[in-house]
């Protein structure tokens, strides 16, 4: 979700849009870990054991000073599990959620650097492209891991992420 706030009435409209977007999502938090109950259970799903739908929610105003807010989200209604007997599958889903949070934080740092520059010609499309670039970079990294997980790779990625999010 990408939004650009223009004036007070738009701000109220965007507040409502953001509330609706986030109402059925879990927003990333260091203290909130995913649980089996956060997934739709489909025991007959044959294509995969677990699918975690994660995303970025962003809201911004490009007029100086740049106002920007983003959240990493998990969608319980779109996340599916077919087998809850392997705890490592839940670890993998949590890692996906956590990894996207690291990309969101990098994205926020880039937005902070844009604020410092006090750009006057920044467009909404520029921030849309920024969000897309970071999400695509996340997906590329995630896809490089997802078929090769081992316990040591899980441990290594968890350590890498922990150093960023804590």
Secondary structure, DSSP 8 states (H G I E B T S, - for coil): ---B--SHHHHHHHHHHHHHHHTTEEE-BTTB---GGGSEE-TT--S-SEE--EEEEEEEE-SSS-EEEEEEEEEGGG-EES--S-HHHHHHHHHHHHHHHHHHHHHHHHHHHHHHHT-SS--HHHHHHHHHHHHHHHHHHHHHHTTS--HHHHHHHHHHHHHHH-
